[in-house]
Amino acid sequence: MKRAFGIILLSCISTFSYSQSKTEFGITTEGSWFTPRPIDKYSEPNRNGWGTGIGVYASRSIFWRLSADIGLAYRYKQMQQHYTMPQTINGYGVYGYTSTPSEEGWEKYDLHYVVLPIHLQLLTGKYFFIRGGIEASWIANYDTGNKKTEYNWTTGFGSQKHKLKWSVNYIRGFKEVGFVNGLYEIENGKYRSATGYHNQMLQLNLSYPIWQKK
């Protein structure tokens, strides 16, 4: 996946370097509904959450109605994961060991990312377009262990009648990801030490050009 992303990134840079077509720089913002999927049927369930983000982008026409863009953005996602605390032994009584009942609940996580998205966009009508691409993201506030980079593929559609452009996109991770959640605390009995999930999002993206050149 790293090699494929690198090839796409180099191709996009080459396009921006040598193409004489229309170039555009702008700002972008997003709102999303984050629906993390459990890794398997044995994983603790997750609750859906909302997300938002803001960034910048550069876009260039390639040929005909096809264009490419690359960006750099900040993304926030919120999720909750269920946890269950096993029964713990209190001591030894006349009739044997006694234990406290198990505890369960939901733990909330605020996830902050740096995202590098790359898209191809095809204009299919006067204002309507379809798009697809790949993005790499890095979580900033949790330890991810050996999996430093999260890769997602994206697909969607949108419209641009005036300068403001909107698109609705589906984003999904290529493989499961995770982070150290800090729940492993002996004193209160919570035993989960990591959160894993498959990334899945429905995103509304808005972008506006601040500089254009033909």
N, CA and C atoms as a LAMMPS dump frame, in Angstrom:
ITEM: TIMESTEP
0
ITEM: NUMBER OF ATOMS
642
ITEM: BOX BOUNDS ff ff ff
-5.0000000000000000e+02 5.0000000000000000e+02
-5.0000000000000000e+02 5.0000000000000000e+02
-5.0000000000000000e+02 5.0000000000000000e+02
ITEM: ATOMS id mol type element x y z
1 1 1 N 0.819 -1.198 0
2 1 2 C 0 0 0
3 1 3 C 0.863 1.262 0
4 2 1 N 1.981 1.228 0.74
5 2 2 C 2.882 2.374 0.744
6 2 3 C 3.424 2.646 -0.654
7 3 1 N 3.765 1.563 -1.398
8 3 2 C 4.312 1.734 -2.74
9 3 3 C 3.265 2.321 -3.677
10 4 1 N 2.03 1.821 -3.596
11 4 2 C 0.962 2.33 -4.46
12 4 3 C 0.687 3.795 -4.172
13 5 1 N 0.652 4.157 -2.883
14 5 2 C 0.406 5.553 -2.525
15 5 3 C 1.552 6.432 -3.006
16 6 1 N 2.787 5.935 -2.897
17 6 2 C 3.938 6.702 -3.367
18 6 3 C 3.901 6.949 -4.869
19 7 1 N 3.496 5.927 -5.637
20 7 2 C 3.401 6.072 -7.087
21 7 3 C 2.347 7.108 -7.462
22 8 1 N 1.188 7.036 -6.805
23 8 2 C 0.121 8.004 -7.072
24 8 3 C 0.569 9.411 -6.699
25 9 1 N 1.268 9.551 -5.575
26 9 2 C 1.743 10.854 -5.135
27 9 3 C 2.739 11.442 -6.127
28 10 1 N 3.692 10.633 -6.613
29 10 2 C 4.671 11.11 -7.585
30 10 3 C 4.003 11.485 -8.907
31 11 1 N 3.015 10.706 -9.323
32 11 2 C 2.285 11.016 -10.551
33 11 3 C 1.548 12.339 -10.426
34 12 1 N 0.964 12.568 -9.252
35 12 2 C 0.235 13.81 -9.02
36 12 3 C 1.191 14.998 -9.025
37 13 1 N 2.364 14.855 -8.408
38 13 2 C 3.358 15.925 -8.395
39 13 3 C 3.835 16.221 -9.809
40 14 1 N 4.05 15.167 -10.616
41 14 2 C 4.48 15.361 -12.006
42 14 3 C 3.419 16.11 -12.805
43 15 1 N 2.155 15.772 -12.567
44 15 2 C 1.056 16.458 -13.248
45 15 3 C 1.068 17.942 -12.928
46 16 1 N 1.288 18.287 -11.664
47 16 2 C 1.286 19.688 -11.265
48 16 3 C 2.522 20.413 -11.796
49 17 1 N 3.596 19.68 -12.004
50 17 2 C 4.846 20.304 -12.437
51 17 3 C 4.861 20.632 -13.923
52 18 1 N 4.255 19.776 -14.763
53 18 2 C 4.438 19.906 -16.198
54 18 3 C 3.167 20.267 -16.963
55 19 1 N 1.998 20.103 -16.362
56 19 2 C 0.783 20.418 -17.087
57 19 3 C 0.617 21.922 -17.243
58 20 1 N 0.107 22.36 -18.408
59 20 2 C -0.155 23.762 -18.671
60 20 3 C -1.631 24.097 -18.523
61 21 1 N -2.415 23.192 -17.976
62 21 2 C -3.848 23.39 -17.848
63 21 3 C -4.171 24.241 -16.626
64 22 1 N -5.462 24.402 -16.369
65 22 2 C -5.941 25.241 -15.279
66 22 3 C -5.475 24.721 -13.918
67 23 1 N -4.951 25.636 -13.103
68 23 2 C -4.487 25.312 -11.761
69 23 3 C -5.333 26.073 -10.748
70 24 1 N -5.602 25.431 -9.607
71 24 2 C -6.459 26.037 -8.594
72 24 3 C -5.956 25.684 -7.207
73 25 1 N -5.923 26.681 -6.324
74 25 2 C -5.605 26.465 -4.917
75 25 3 C -6.789 26.959 -4.087
76 26 1 N -7.106 26.237 -3.003
77 26 2 C -8.259 26.638 -2.221
78 26 3 C -8.28 26.04 -0.835
79 27 1 N -9.383 26.28 -0.151
80 27 2 C -9.59 25.753 1.185
81 27 3 C -10.739 24.744 1.141
82 28 1 N -10.715 23.824 2.058
83 28 2 C -11.732 22.771 2.094
84 28 3 C -12.146 22.498 3.533
85 29 1 N -13.39 22.121 3.71
86 29 2 C -13.888 21.737 5.028
87 29 3 C -14.789 20.519 4.876
88 30 1 N -14.98 19.784 5.945
89 30 2 C -15.763 18.554 5.869
90 30 3 C -16.557 18.318 7.138
91 31 1 N -17.647 17.607 6.981
92 31 2 C -18.416 17.066 8.085
93 31 3 C -18.671 15.602 7.765
94 32 1 N -18.662 14.735 8.751
95 32 2 C -18.754 13.304 8.451
96 32 3 C -19.501 12.558 9.541
97 33 1 N -19.995 11.379 9.174
98 33 2 C -20.608 10.429 10.091
99 33 3 C -19.708 9.209 10.119
100 34 1 N -19.062 8.976 11.241
101 34 2 C -18.043 7.95 11.405
102 34 3 C -18.691 6.682 11.938
103 35 1 N -18.586 5.586 11.181
104 35 2 C -19.218 4.318 11.557
105 35 3 C -18.168 3.21 11.619
106 36 1 N -17.332 3.195 12.653
107 36 2 C -16.271 2.183 12.748
108 36 3 C -16.841 0.778 12.874
109 37 1 N -16.3 -0.153 12.098
110 37 2 C -16.754 -1.54 12.138
111 37 3 C -15.812 -2.376 12.993
112 38 1 N -16.327 -3.278 13.835
113 38 2 C -15.462 -4.154 14.629
114 38 3 C -14.58 -5.027 13.737
115 39 1 N -13.445 -5.412 14.252
116 39 2 C -12.517 -6.249 13.494
117 39 3 C -13.103 -7.633 13.232
118 40 1 N -13.766 -8.202 14.221
119 40 2 C -14.4 -9.509 14.061
120 40 3 C -15.585 -9.6 15.014
121 41 1 N -16.268 -10.727 14.989
122 41 2 C -17.483 -10.889 15.789
123 41 3 C -17.193 -10.977 17.284
124 42 1 N -15.929 -11.173 17.643
125 42 2 C -15.573 -11.265 19.051
126 42 3 C -15.178 -9.913 19.639
127 43 1 N -15.035 -8.893 18.798
128 43 2 C -14.617 -7.574 19.263
129 43 3 C -15.759 -6.862 19.974
130 44 1 N -15.404 -5.988 20.892
131 44 2 C -16.405 -5.164 21.565
132 44 3 C -17.066 -4.239 20.543
133 45 1 N -18.362 -3.972 20.663
134 45 2 C -19.039 -3.103 19.698
135 45 3 C -18.621 -1.643 19.828
136 46 1 N -18.763 -0.902 18.715
137 46 2 C -18.463 0.523 18.68
138 46 3 C -19.745 1.316 18.463
139 47 1 N -19.745 2.55 18.931
140 47 2 C -20.827 3.467 18.646
141 47 3 C -20.394 4.446 17.572
142 48 1 N -21.309 4.765 16.665
143 48 2 C -21.017 5.725 15.617
144 48 3 C -20.802 7.111 16.218
145 49 1 N -20.056 7.936 15.491
146 49 2 C -19.78 9.292 15.952
147 49 3 C -19.665 10.25 14.787
148 50 1 N -19.548 11.51 15.084
149 50 2 C -19.448 12.523 14.045
150 50 3 C -17.997 12.962 13.886
151 51 1 N -17.73 13.652 12.798
152 51 2 C -16.386 14.144 12.534
153 51 3 C -16.431 15.458 11.789
154 52 1 N -15.309 16.141 11.76
155 52 2 C -15.197 17.401 11.033
156 52 3 C -13.74 17.604 10.645
157 53 1 N -13.476 18.603 9.823
158 53 2 C -12.109 18.842 9.4
159 53 3 C -11.982 20.092 8.556
160 54 1 N -10.737 20.537 8.361
161 54 2 C -10.455 21.703 7.543
162 54 3 C -9.07 21.544 6.942
163 55 1 N -8.873 22.089 5.731
164 55 2 C -7.571 21.939 5.097
165 55 3 C -7.423 22.814 3.866
166 56 1 N -6.376 22.533 3.119
167 56 2 C -6.09 23.244 1.871
168 56 3 C -5.901 22.21 0.771
169 57 1 N -6.055 22.658 -0.486
170 57 2 C -5.89 21.737 -1.607
171 57 3 C -5.324 22.474 -2.814
172 58 1 N -4.771 21.709 -3.731
173 58 2 C -4.315 22.206 -5.029
174 58 3 C -4.886 21.277 -6.093
175 59 1 N -5.458 21.86 -7.145
176 59 2 C -6.105 21.081 -8.2
177 59 3 C -5.593 21.525 -9.559
178 60 1 N -5.505 20.57 -10.5
179 60 2 C -5.071 20.903 -11.86
180 60 3 C -5.807 20.021 -12.86
181 61 1 N -6.262 20.626 -13.937
182 61 2 C -6.861 19.873 -15.033
183 61 3 C -5.786 19.054 -15.736
184 62 1 N -6.108 17.816 -16.09
185 62 2 C -5.159 16.946 -16.773
186 62 3 C -5.442 16.947 -18.274
187 63 1 N -6.606 16.493 -18.667
188 63 2 C -7.048 16.568 -20.059
189 63 3 C -8.559 16.363 -20.1
190 64 1 N -9.17 16.851 -21.161
191 64 2 C -10.613 16.745 -21.36
192 64 3 C -11.318 17.21 -20.099
193 65 1 N -12.087 16.331 -19.432
194 65 2 C -12.829 16.698 -18.228
195 65 3 C -12.243 16.089 -16.959
196 66 1 N -11.039 15.59 -17.05
197 66 2 C -10.398 14.921 -15.917
198 66 3 C -9.429 15.873 -15.214
199 67 1 N -9.492 15.899 -13.895
200 67 2 C -8.581 16.719 -13.098
201 67 3 C -8.102 15.917 -11.895
202 68 1 N -7.027 16.402 -11.287
203 68 2 C -6.449 15.762 -10.102
204 68 3 C -6.255 16.803 -9.019
205 69 1 N -6.379 16.376 -7.765
206 69 2 C -6.113 17.299 -6.661
207 69 3 C -5.4 16.579 -5.533
208 70 1 N -4.65 17.36 -4.789
209 70 2 C -3.931 16.869 -3.623
210 70 3 C -4.141 17.872 -2.504
211 71 1 N -4.228 17.391 -1.26
212 71 2 C -4.513 18.295 -0.161
213 71 3 C -3.754 17.953 1.1
214 72 1 N -3.937 18.788 2.096
215 72 2 C -3.39 18.564 3.428
216 72 3 C -4.43 19.086 4.406
217 73 1 N -4.888 18.234 5.339
218 73 2 C -6.021 18.612 6.178
219 73 3 C -5.87 18.093 7.601
220 74 1 N -6.597 18.752 8.493
221 74 2 C -6.788 18.28 9.863
222 74 3 C -8.172 17.632 9.924
223 75 1 N -8.265 16.471 10.575
224 75 2 C -9.549 15.761 10.702
225 75 3 C -9.762 15.324 12.155
226 76 1 N -10.989 15.544 12.612
227 76 2 C -11.395 15.09 13.951
228 76 3 C -12.488 14.045 13.805
229 77 1 N -12.371 12.949 14.56
230 77 2 C -13.406 11.911 14.594
231 77 3 C -13.679 11.541 16.052
232 78 1 N -14.937 11.289 16.342
233 78 2 C -15.327 10.879 17.685
234 78 3 C -15.915 9.471 17.637
235 79 1 N -15.513 8.635 18.566
236 79 2 C -16.07 7.288 18.639
237 79 3 C -16.181 6.858 20.094
238 80 1 N -17.012 5.844 20.332
239 80 2 C -17.126 5.235 21.645
240 80 3 C -17.026 3.723 21.486
241 81 1 N -16.33 3.095 22.409
242 81 2 C -16.203 1.644 22.378
243 81 3 C -16.663 1.053 23.707
244 82 1 N -17.389 -0.057 23.601
245 82 2 C -17.879 -0.743 24.79
246 82 3 C -16.731 -1.482 25.471
247 83 1 N -16.755 -1.494 26.795
248 83 2 C -15.774 -2.281 27.541
249 83 3 C -16.504 -3.097 28.607
250 84 1 N -15.91 -4.228 28.96
251 84 2 C -16.44 -5.086 30.017
252 84 3 C -15.326 -5.412 30.992
253 85 1 N -15.561 -5.164 32.255
254 85 2 C -14.591 -5.486 33.297
255 85 3 C -14.933 -6.855 33.875
256 86 1 N -13.997 -7.802 33.858
257 86 2 C -14.294 -9.131 34.396
258 86 3 C -14.454 -9.109 35.916
259 87 1 N -15.044 -10.149 36.433
260 87 2 C -15.186 -10.264 37.878
261 87 3 C -13.815 -10.349 38.543
262 88 1 N -13.703 -9.709 39.696
263 88 2 C -12.433 -9.726 40.424
264 88 3 C -12.631 -10.362 41.801
265 89 1 N -11.653 -11.1 42.234
266 89 2 C -11.731 -11.805 43.52
267 89 3 C -11.401 -10.845 44.66
268 90 1 N -12.262 -10.788 45.643
269 90 2 C -12.054 -9.911 46.799
270 90 3 C -11.246 -10.582 47.914
271 91 1 N -11.533 -11.834 48.154
272 91 2 C -10.822 -12.48 49.254
273 91 3 C -11.344 -13.891 49.501
274 92 1 N -10.929 -14.486 50.587
275 92 2 C -11.293 -15.872 50.908
276 92 3 C -12.216 -15.89 52.118
277 93 1 N -13.404 -16.488 51.957
278 93 2 C -14.37 -16.561 53.05
279 93 3 C -14.552 -17.991 53.526
280 94 1 N -15.545 -18.173 54.352
281 94 2 C -15.811 -19.493 54.914
282 94 3 C -16.17 -20.487 53.824
283 95 1 N -16.904 -20.041 52.845
284 95 2 C -17.374 -20.94 51.79
285 95 3 C -16.563 -20.8 50.498
286 96 1 N -15.419 -20.159 50.564
287 96 2 C -14.57 -20.027 49.38
288 96 3 C -14.383 -18.571 48.973
289 97 1 N -13.888 -18.387 47.736
290 97 2 C -13.62 -17.041 47.235
291 97 3 C -14.922 -16.301 46.932
292 98 1 N -14.899 -14.996 47.147
293 98 2 C -16.014 -14.13 46.743
294 98 3 C -15.512 -13.15 45.698
295 99 1 N -16.395 -12.679 44.86
296 99 2 C -15.975 -11.771 43.79
297 99 3 C -16.998 -10.669 43.6
298 100 1 N -16.545 -9.561 43.05
299 100 2 C -17.437 -8.445 42.738
300 100 3 C -18.08 -8.692 41.377
301 101 1 N -19.282 -8.179 41.142
302 101 2 C -19.903 -8.35 39.82
303 101 3 C -19.144 -7.599 38.741
304 102 1 N -19.262 -8.059 37.508
305 102 2 C -18.564 -7.418 36.397
306 102 3 C -19.147 -6.035 36.137
307 103 1 N -18.307 -5.152 35.578
308 103 2 C -18.695 -3.779 35.257
309 103 3 C -18.578 -3.584 33.757
310 104 1 N -19.477 -2.817 33.17
311 104 2 C -19.375 -2.519 31.746
312 104 3 C -19.835 -1.094 31.49
313 105 1 N -19.434 -0.582 30.348
314 105 2 C -19.802 0.791 29.996
315 105 3 C -19.238 1.159 28.632
316 106 1 N -19.229 2.462 28.34
317 106 2 C -18.736 2.987 27.056
318 106 3 C -17.64 4.002 27.323
319 107 1 N -16.562 3.88 26.592
320 107 2 C -15.445 4.811 26.693
321 107 3 C -15.397 5.673 25.436
322 108 1 N -15.277 6.986 25.62
323 108 2 C -15.276 7.93 24.508
324 108 3 C -13.851 8.276 24.095
325 109 1 N -13.623 8.378 22.768
326 109 2 C -12.315 8.738 22.236
327 109 3 C -12.457 9.891 21.251
328 110 1 N -11.658 10.933 21.439
329 110 2 C -11.562 12.044 20.497
330 110 3 C -10.284 11.837 19.689
331 111 1 N -10.431 11.595 18.384
332 111 2 C -9.31 11.233 17.52
333 111 3 C -8.95 12.411 16.62
334 112 1 N -7.674 12.787 16.606
335 112 2 C -7.191 13.909 15.81
336 112 3 C -6.177 13.4 14.783
337 113 1 N -6.383 13.76 13.503
338 113 2 C -5.569 13.23 12.411
339 113 3 C -4.981 14.346 11.551
340 114 1 N -3.854 14.045 10.94
341 114 2 C -3.323 14.795 9.802
342 114 3 C -3.557 13.922 8.571
343 115 1 N -4.201 14.479 7.532
344 115 2 C -4.636 13.691 6.379
345 115 3 C -4.034 14.251 5.098
346 116 1 N -3.555 13.35 4.242
347 116 2 C -3.044 13.702 2.92
348 116 3 C -3.903 12.998 1.869
349 117 1 N -4.902 13.687 1.283
350 117 2 C -5.778 13.058 0.289
351 117 3 C -5.338 13.354 -1.143
352 118 1 N -5.549 12.383 -2.028
353 118 2 C -5.299 12.54 -3.466
354 118 3 C -6.527 12.029 -4.215
355 119 1 N -7.064 12.848 -5.132
356 119 2 C -8.281 12.472 -5.848
357 119 3 C -8.139 12.689 -7.351
358 120 1 N -8.894 11.899 -8.098
359 120 2 C -9.157 12.146 -9.508
360 120 3 C -10.632 12.491 -9.643
361 121 1 N -10.925 13.491 -10.476
362 121 2 C -12.301 13.969 -10.615
363 121 3 C -12.672 14.054 -12.096
364 122 1 N -13.833 13.503 -12.436
365 122 2 C -14.294 13.498 -13.822
366 122 3 C -15.618 14.246 -13.915
367 123 1 N -15.642 15.282 -14.729
368 123 2 C -16.864 16.052 -14.95
369 123 3 C -17.743 15.282 -15.926
370 124 1 N -18.956 14.907 -15.483
371 124 2 C -19.856 14.093 -16.308
372 124 3 C -21.022 14.901 -16.88
373 125 1 N -21.152 16.151 -16.49
374 125 2 C -22.184 17.04 -16.995
375 125 3 C -21.702 18.463 -16.871
376 126 1 N -22.614 19.412 -17.035
377 126 2 C -22.208 20.807 -16.952
378 126 3 C -21.699 21.162 -15.573
379 127 1 N -22.336 20.617 -14.533
380 127 2 C -21.951 20.919 -13.162
381 127 3 C -21.632 19.673 -12.335
382 128 1 N -22.057 18.513 -12.768
383 128 2 C -21.969 17.294 -11.971
384 128 3 C -20.645 16.575 -12.217
385 129 1 N -20.08 15.976 -11.179
386 129 2 C -18.826 15.224 -11.32
387 129 3 C -18.843 14.008 -10.403
388 130 1 N -17.998 13.041 -10.74
389 130 2 C -17.718 11.897 -9.872
390 130 3 C -16.242 11.932 -9.518
391 131 1 N -15.882 11.354 -8.389
392 131 2 C -14.478 11.409 -7.946
393 131 3 C -14.119 10.144 -7.18
394 132 1 N -12.836 9.882 -7.117
395 132 2 C -12.315 8.75 -6.368
396 132 3 C -10.864 8.993 -6.049
397 133 1 N -10.353 8.284 -5.069
398 133 2 C -8.951 8.497 -4.729
399 133 3 C -8.513 7.667 -3.542
400 134 1 N -7.419 8.101 -2.97
401 134 2 C -6.792 7.422 -1.841
402 134 3 C -6.269 8.477 -0.894
403 135 1 N -6.243 8.16 0.389
404 135 2 C -5.703 9.108 1.352
405 135 3 C -4.894 8.374 2.414
406 136 1 N -3.881 9.066 2.907
407 136 2 C -3.073 8.57 4.025
408 136 3 C -3.327 9.489 5.206
409 137 1 N -3.444 8.908 6.401
410 137 2 C -3.683 9.728 7.586
411 137 3 C -2.853 9.22 8.75
412 138 1 N -2.547 10.143 9.658
413 138 2 C -1.737 9.833 10.829
414 138 3 C -2.439 10.382 12.065
415 139 1 N -2.701 9.529 13.036
416 139 2 C -3.347 9.966 14.267
417 139 3 C -2.332 10.689 15.138
418 140 1 N -2.749 11.814 15.716
419 140 2 C -1.801 12.682 16.416
420 140 3 C -1.821 12.507 17.93
421 141 1 N -2.892 11.976 18.506
422 141 2 C -3.003 11.99 19.966
423 141 3 C -3.053 10.609 20.608
424 142 1 N -2.771 9.553 19.839
425 142 2 C -2.698 8.208 20.414
426 142 3 C -1.535 7.446 19.787
427 143 1 N -1.02 6.504 20.547
428 143 2 C 0.033 5.62 20.06
429 143 3 C -0.601 4.511 19.216
430 144 1 N -0.123 4.336 17.985
431 144 2 C -0.671 3.307 17.105
432 144 3 C 0.232 2.091 16.984
433 145 1 N 1.286 2.018 17.766
434 145 2 C 2.184 0.873 17.679
435 145 3 C 2.957 0.87 16.379
436 146 1 N 2.991 -0.271 15.694
437 146 2 C 3.741 -0.393 14.442
438 146 3 C 2.984 0.159 13.228
439 147 1 N 1.666 0.298 13.347
440 147 2 C 0.86 0.775 12.214
441 147 3 C 0.741 2.294 12.28
442 148 1 N 1.768 2.973 11.775
443 148 2 C 1.819 4.425 11.88
444 148 3 C 0.872 5.12 10.92
445 149 1 N 0.69 4.57 9.713
446 149 2 C -0.096 5.227 8.671
447 149 3 C -1.374 4.456 8.397
448 150 1 N -2.486 5.17 8.325
449 150 2 C -3.78 4.587 7.98
450 150 3 C -4.098 4.959 6.534
451 151 1 N -4.394 3.966 5.691
452 151 2 C -4.729 4.207 4.283
453 151 3 C -6.21 3.947 4.051
454 152 1 N -6.849 4.872 3.335
455 152 2 C -8.263 4.756 3.01
456 152 3 C -8.476 4.965 1.52
457 153 1 N -9.504 4.337 0.954
458 153 2 C -9.913 4.671 -0.401
459 153 3 C -11.221 5.444 -0.321
460 154 1 N -11.439 6.313 -1.302
461 154 2 C -12.609 7.184 -1.293
462 154 3 C -13.299 7.154 -2.652
463 155 1 N -14.606 7.317 -2.64
464 155 2 C -15.382 7.448 -3.869
465 155 3 C -16.588 8.333 -3.573
466 156 1 N -17.033 9.104 -4.578
467 156 2 C -18.152 9.998 -4.323
468 156 3 C -18.606 10.747 -5.56
469 157 1 N -19.497 11.707 -5.342
470 157 2 C -20.035 12.528 -6.421
471 157 3 C -20.303 13.923 -5.864
472 158 1 N -20.444 14.895 -6.769
473 158 2 C -20.686 16.256 -6.309
474 158 3 C -21.062 17.184 -7.435
475 159 1 N -21.06 18.482 -7.128
476 159 2 C -21.481 19.482 -8.097
477 159 3 C -20.76 20.797 -7.82
478 160 1 N -20.588 21.586 -8.875
479 160 2 C -19.989 22.906 -8.757
480 160 3 C -20.66 23.832 -9.772
481 161 1 N -21.707 24.524 -9.329
482 161 2 C -22.396 25.451 -10.222
483 161 3 C -21.727 26.811 -10.209
484 162 1 N -21.246 27.213 -9.029
485 162 2 C -20.505 28.466 -8.902
486 162 3 C -19.109 28.112 -8.382
487 163 1 N -18.485 28.971 -7.625
488 163 2 C -17.151 28.662 -7.118
489 163 3 C -17.191 27.61 -6.018
490 164 1 N -18.237 27.636 -5.199
491 164 2 C -18.333 26.667 -4.109
492 164 3 C -18.63 25.279 -4.666
493 165 1 N -17.834 24.327 -4.27
494 165 2 C -17.989 22.941 -4.732
495 165 3 C -18.376 22.063 -3.545
496 166 1 N -19.34 21.164 -3.748
497 166 2 C -19.698 20.213 -2.697
498 166 3 C -19.612 18.795 -3.246
499 167 1 N -19.343 17.865 -2.367
500 167 2 C -19.32 16.457 -2.751
501 167 3 C -19.7 15.595 -1.561
502 168 1 N -20.322 14.465 -1.844
503 168 2 C -20.646 13.456 -0.843
504 168 3 C -19.758 12.256 -1.13
505 169 1 N -19.007 11.798 -0.13
506 169 2 C -17.999 10.766 -0.338
507 169 3 C -18.138 9.63 0.671
508 170 1 N -17.829 8.436 0.201
509 170 2 C -17.748 7.268 1.065
510 170 3 C -16.276 6.937 1.242
511 171 1 N -15.834 6.819 2.491
512 171 2 C -14.428 6.572 2.805
513 171 3 C -14.328 5.275 3.592
514 172 1 N -13.408 4.424 3.195
515 172 2 C -13.256 3.131 3.876
516 172 3 C -11.781 2.735 3.923
517 173 1 N -11.372 2.16 5.048
518 173 2 C -9.992 1.749 5.225
519 173 3 C -9.665 0.48 4.466
520 174 1 N -8.423 0.378 4.003
521 174 2 C -7.971 -0.834 3.321
522 174 3 C -7.843 -2.01 4.29
523 175 1 N -7.485 -1.736 5.536
524 175 2 C -7.328 -2.807 6.528
525 175 3 C -7.634 -2.249 7.908
526 176 1 N -7.676 -3.157 8.898
527 176 2 C -7.998 -2.712 10.245
528 176 3 C -6.89 -1.84 10.818
529 177 1 N -7.27 -0.929 11.691
530 177 2 C -6.321 -0.033 12.358
531 177 3 C -6.632 -0.054 13.855
532 178 1 N -5.752 0.535 14.642
533 178 2 C -5.97 0.542 16.077
534 178 3 C -5.058 1.526 16.786
535 179 1 N -5.313 1.699 18.08
536 179 2 C -4.493 2.595 18.879
537 179 3 C -4.544 2.144 20.334
538 180 1 N -3.529 2.515 21.1
539 180 2 C -3.481 2.211 22.525
540 180 3 C -4.452 3.144 23.229
541 181 1 N -5.422 2.575 23.939
542 181 2 C -6.497 3.406 24.473
543 181 3 C -6.321 3.815 25.933
544 182 1 N -5.335 3.285 26.631
545 182 2 C -5.088 3.702 28.004
546 182 3 C -6.075 3.174 29.027
547 183 1 N -6.876 2.177 28.658
548 183 2 C -7.868 1.656 29.598
549 183 3 C -7.315 0.597 30.543
550 184 1 N -6.106 0.145 30.311
551 184 2 C -5.558 -0.915 31.173
552 184 3 C -5.085 -0.284 32.49
553 185 1 N -5.935 -0.323 33.482
554 185 2 C -5.633 0.275 34.78
555 185 3 C -5.992 -0.739 35.858
556 186 1 N -5 -1.21 36.55
557 186 2 C -5.208 -2.27 37.544
558 186 3 C -6.139 -1.803 38.662
559 187 1 N -6.049 -0.529 39.051
560 187 2 C -6.784 -0.087 40.22
561 187 3 C -8.299 -0.088 40.028
562 188 1 N -8.779 0.081 38.793
563 188 2 C -10.232 0.066 38.618
564 188 3 C -10.717 -1.144 37.822
565 189 1 N -9.817 -2.042 37.488
566 189 2 C -10.23 -3.304 36.899
567 189 3 C -10.483 -3.296 35.405
568 190 1 N -10.382 -2.168 34.72
569 190 2 C -10.596 -2.151 33.28
570 190 3 C -9.399 -2.812 32.598
571 191 1 N -9.684 -3.773 31.742
572 191 2 C -8.601 -4.596 31.228
573 191 3 C -8.277 -4.337 29.77
574 192 1 N -9.086 -3.567 29.043
575 192 2 C -8.786 -3.338 27.626
576 192 3 C -7.618 -2.384 27.491
577 193 1 N -6.669 -2.729 26.621
578 193 2 C -5.487 -1.883 26.446
579 193 3 C -5.387 -1.295 25.05
580 194 1 N -6.199 -1.757 24.108
581 194 2 C -6.124 -1.251 22.74
582 194 3 C -7.507 -1.284 22.095
583 195 1 N -7.717 -0.38 21.15
584 195 2 C -8.955 -0.314 20.382
585 195 3 C -8.64 -0.571 18.913
586 196 1 N -9.337 -1.518 18.304
587 196 2 C -9.142 -1.821 16.892
588 196 3 C -10.456 -1.732 16.141
589 197 1 N -10.397 -1.326 14.874
590 197 2 C -11.611 -1.183 14.082
591 197 3 C -11.251 -1.051 12.605
592 198 1 N -12.253 -1.2 11.738
593 198 2 C -12.137 -0.877 10.322
594 198 3 C -12.748 0.503 10.109
595 199 1 N -12.008 1.418 9.502
596 199 2 C -12.502 2.768 9.291
597 199 3 C -13.598 2.794 8.222
598 200 1 N -14.655 3.573 8.48
599 200 2 C -15.744 3.736 7.532
600 200 3 C -16.431 5.069 7.818
601 201 1 N -16.573 5.917 6.777
602 201 2 C -17.131 7.253 6.97
603 201 3 C -17.995 7.646 5.778
604 202 1 N -19.035 8.438 6.066
605 202 2 C -19.805 9.124 5.043
606 202 3 C -19.531 10.605 5.226
607 203 1 N -18.995 11.242 4.185
608 203 2 C -18.457 12.596 4.324
609 203 3 C -19.155 13.582 3.394
610 204 1 N -19.429 14.784 3.907
611 204 2 C -19.852 15.923 3.095
612 204 3 C -18.683 16.892 3.046
613 205 1 N -18.181 17.157 1.846
614 205 2 C -17.002 18.006 1.669
615 205 3 C -17.379 19.271 0.923
616 206 1 N -16.889 20.413 1.399
617 206 2 C -17.075 21.704 0.745
618 206 3 C -15.709 22.3 0.45
619 207 1 N -15.538 22.864 -0.749
620 207 2 C -14.265 23.491 -1.095
621 207 3 C -14.52 24.789 -1.853
622 208 1 N -13.576 25.714 -1.696
623 208 2 C -13.723 27.032 -2.318
624 208 3 C -12.355 27.502 -2.786
625 209 1 N -12.234 27.917 -4.051
626 209 2 C -10.936 28.358 -4.569
627 209 3 C -10.581 29.754 -4.071
628 210 1 N -9.311 29.945 -3.749
629 210 2 C -8.835 31.272 -3.358
630 210 3 C -7.838 31.835 -4.368
631 211 1 N -7.398 30.98 -5.328
632 211 2 C -6.494 31.429 -6.399
633 211 3 C -6.631 30.478 -7.572
634 212 1 N -6.753 31.039 -8.764
635 212 2 C -6.884 30.244 -9.981
636 212 3 C -6.021 30.826 -11.084
637 213 1 N -5.519 29.921 -11.94
638 213 2 C -4.717 30.354 -13.075
639 213 3 C -4.925 29.386 -14.218
640 214 1 N -5.089 29.916 -15.448
641 214 2 C -5.253 29.079 -16.626
642 214 3 C -3.948 28.998 -17.407
